[in-house]
Amino acid sequence: MKKITIYLCLLLSFLPCSTFGQYRKLQHRPYADQRLFHLGFTLGLHTQDLILTQSGYLNDNGEVWFSEIPHYTPGFSVGMIADMHLNSYLNLRTIPTLYLGEKYFVFREQTSGEEYDTHIRNNYLYLPLHLKISSGRIDNFRPYFLLGSYGSIELGSRKKQAVLLKPYDFGIELGVGCDFYLPLFNLSPELKFGFGLIDILETDRTDLTDESLQKYARSLSKATQRMITLSLHFE
C-alpha cells in the first residue's frame, strides 16, 4: 500500500507539469513578435465621408443651395504592411494602401426644395505611419490600439463636375484591432477611423464650363474628409 501511495503521489506531482507543457504547445508561433521586421498585406472595406461647410451663396435667381452626403457608399481597399518591432508592446508600421470608392451628394434649394444629386469617384493612395500599442499576449490573441497620421494623393480625379476635391489630403488615424496567432501567420481584424485636417474642396473652378453647375459648386465653402475602414491584415 505504501508503494502504491508513493506512486500515486509521484504521478499527481508530474501531472500539472505535463498539463502545463501541453498548454504551452497550444500557443502558436510563440516567438513571432520578437522579429525585428515583418511584412504582410491587407484587404478591407471602407466608407468615404466629408464634413461640408455651406457658403450660403445667393445666385442671380435668388436661389440658395445646400448640400449633404445622405448615405455612405462602401469601397474597397488593398495594401501592403511593413512592420518594425520596437519593444514588447510597441511596433512602428506603415501600410501603403489603395482606396477605391466614391461619394454621393444631394443638393437642395432652400425655398423650393428642388434637388440635384451627383456622385464623384475618388481613388486614393494612402501613405500612413502608425504606432501600434499592444497588450500582453493571451493564448493565441493579442488586442491592440493604434494611432498615427497619413498623407494621401488622389489618382486620376475627374474635373467639370459639381464638386471637385483637391488631389492631396493629410490627417490623423485611430484604430483598434486584435492579432490572432494561427499556425502559419497572424490574422488581424482592425477597425480604423481617419480624420482629415485640411480643407480639400477646390473652390477655384476655372475648369467648370457648364454654367448650370456653377450654383452647386458655389454652395460649398469647405470640405474635410472622414473615413471608416474595416480591414483584415495577414502577417
C-alpha positions in Angstrom: 0.0 0.0 0.0 2.9 2.4 0.8 4.4 1.8 -2.6 1.1 2.4 -4.3 0.6 5.6 -2.3 4.1 6.8 -3.3 3.5 6.0 -7.0 0.2 7.9 -6.9 1.8 10.9 -5.3 4.6 11.0 -7.9 2.0 10.7 -10.7 -0.1 13.5 -9.3 3.0 15.7 -8.9 4.0 15.2 -12.6 0.5 15.7 -13.9 0.5 19.6 -13.6 3.8 19.8 -15.3 2.7 17.7 -18.2 -0.6 19.6 -18.4 1.4 22.9 -18.5 3.6 21.6 -21.2 0.6 20.7 -23.3 -0.8 24.1 -22.7 2.4 25.7 -23.9 2.3 23.7 -27.1 -1.1 25.1 -27.9 0.5 28.6 -28.3 1.2 29.1 -32.0 4.5 30.7 -33.0 5.4 31.9 -29.5 8.4 33.9 -30.8 6.7 35.6 -33.8 6.6 39.0 -32.0 10.3 39.1 -31.5 11.2 39.5 -35.1 12.6 42.9 -35.9 10.8 43.3 -39.3 7.9 41.5 -40.9 5.7 42.0 -43.9 2.1 41.3 -44.8 -0.9 42.5 -46.8 -4.3 43.9 -46.0 -7.8 43.7 -47.6 -10.7 45.9 -46.4 -13.9 47.7 -46.9 -14.3 51.4 -46.2 -16.7 54.4 -46.5 -15.7 57.9 -47.5 -17.4 60.9 -45.9 -17.0 64.7 -46.0 -17.7 67.3 -43.3 -19.3 70.0 -45.5 -19.5 73.8 -44.8 -22.2 75.6 -46.7 -21.4 79.0 -48.2 -24.9 80.4 -48.2 -24.3 81.7 -51.8 -27.2 83.6 -53.3 -27.3 83.3 -57.1 -28.8 85.6 -59.7 -32.2 83.8 -59.5 -32.4 84.3 -55.7 -31.7 80.6 -55.0 -29.7 79.3 -52.0 -28.5 75.7 -52.3 -27.3 73.4 -49.6 -25.7 70.0 -49.9 -25.2 66.9 -47.9 -24.0 63.3 -48.2 -27.2 61.3 -47.4 -25.6 57.9 -47.2 -22.3 56.1 -47.4 -21.2 54.0 -50.3 -18.8 51.1 -49.5 -15.5 50.9 -51.2 -12.6 48.5 -51.4 -9.0 48.8 -50.2 -5.9 46.8 -50.6 -2.4 47.4 -49.3 1.0 46.1 -48.1 2.2 46.1 -44.4 5.7 46.8 -43.3 6.2 46.5 -39.5 9.2 47.2 -37.2 9.4 45.8 -33.7 10.3 48.5 -31.1 9.8 46.7 -27.8 7.4 44.1 -26.3 4.4 46.4 -26.6 5.2 48.9 -29.4 5.5 48.5 -33.2 6.1 51.1 -35.9 4.3 50.3 -39.1 3.4 51.7 -42.5 0.7 50.4 -44.7 0.6 51.9 -48.2 -3.0 51.3 -49.3 -5.1 51.9 -52.4 -8.6 53.0 -51.6 -11.2 52.7 -54.4 -14.6 54.4 -53.6 -17.0 57.2 -54.3 -19.0 60.0 -52.6 -22.7 60.7 -53.2 -24.0 64.3 -53.0 -27.5 65.7 -52.8 -28.0 69.5 -53.4 -31.3 71.0 -52.2 -32.7 74.5 -52.8 -33.7 76.2 -49.6 -37.1 77.6 -50.7 -38.5 75.4 -53.5 -37.0 72.1 -52.2 -35.7 71.3 -55.7 -33.0 68.6 -55.6 -29.9 67.7 -57.7 -27.9 64.6 -57.0 -24.4 63.5 -58.2 -21.5 61.3 -57.3 -17.8 61.5 -57.7 -15.3 58.7 -57.8 -12.3 59.0 -55.5 -9.3 56.6 -55.7 -6.7 57.4 -53.2 -3.2 56.2 -52.5 -2.7 56.4 -48.7 0.7 56.5 -47.1 0.2 56.2 -43.3 2.6 55.9 -40.4 1.2 54.2 -37.3 2.3 53.4 -33.8 0.8 50.1 -32.7 0.3 49.7 -29.0 -0.4 46.1 -28.0 -1.4 44.4 -24.7 0.3 41.3 -23.4 -0.4 38.1 -25.4 -3.3 36.0 -24.1 -3.0 32.5 -25.5 -3.3 33.0 -29.3 -4.7 36.5 -29.4 -3.5 40.0 -28.6 -5.6 43.2 -28.7 -4.0 46.4 -29.8 -4.7 50.1 -30.3 -3.1 52.3 -33.0 -2.6 55.9 -33.7 -0.8 57.8 -36.3 -1.1 60.1 -39.3 -1.5 59.8 -43.0 -0.9 61.6 -46.3 -2.9 60.8 -49.4 -3.0 61.6 -53.1 -5.9 61.1 -55.4 -5.3 59.1 -58.6 -7.0 60.4 -61.7 -9.6 62.9 -60.4 -12.3 63.9 -62.9 -13.0 67.6 -63.5 -16.0 69.5 -64.8 -18.3 68.1 -62.1 -20.3 70.0 -59.5 -17.8 69.1 -56.7 -14.1 68.9 -57.2 -11.7 67.9 -54.5 -8.0 68.7 -54.2 -5.8 65.7 -55.0 -4.0 65.6 -51.7 -5.0 65.3 -48.0 -3.4 65.0 -44.6 -4.9 63.8 -41.3 -4.8 61.5 -38.3 -5.9 58.0 -37.8 -7.1 56.0 -34.7 -8.0 52.3 -34.6 -8.4 49.1 -32.6 -7.8 45.5 -33.6 -6.7 42.1 -32.4 -3.9 39.8 -33.6 -5.0 36.1 -33.8 -2.0 33.8 -33.9 -2.5 31.0 -36.4 0.0 28.2 -37.1 1.4 29.9 -40.2 0.5 33.6 -40.0 -1.3 36.2 -38.0 -4.9 37.2 -38.9 -5.8 40.7 -37.6 -9.3 42.3 -37.9 -9.0 46.0 -37.5 -11.4 49.0 -37.3 -9.8 52.3 -38.2 -11.1 56.0 -38.2 -9.4 58.7 -40.4 -9.9 62.4 -39.7 -8.7 64.9 -42.4 -7.1 68.1 -41.0 -7.1 70.3 -44.1 -9.7 71.7 -46.5 -9.8 69.6 -49.6 -12.5 71.5 -51.5 -11.4 73.1 -54.8 -13.0 76.5 -54.9 -11.2 77.9 -58.0 -13.4 76.3 -60.6 -11.9 77.5 -63.9 -12.5 74.0 -65.2 -16.3 74.3 -64.9 -17.6 75.4 -68.2 -21.2 74.3 -67.6 -22.9 77.3 -66.2 -25.8 75.2 -64.8 -23.3 73.6 -62.4 -21.9 76.8 -61.0 -24.7 77.3 -58.4 -23.9 73.9 -56.9 -20.2 74.4 -56.9 -20.5 77.8 -55.2 -22.9 76.5 -52.5 -19.9 74.9 -50.6 -17.1 76.8 -49.0 -15.1 74.0 -47.2 -14.9 70.2 -47.0 -12.8 68.0 -44.7 -12.5 64.2 -45.2 -13.6 61.4 -42.9 -13.1 57.7 -43.5 -14.0 54.4 -41.7 -12.1 51.3 -42.7 -12.7 47.7 -41.6 -9.6 45.6 -42.6 -8.2 42.1 -42.4 -4.4 42.0 -42.0 -2.5 38.9 -43.0 1.1 39.0 -41.5 
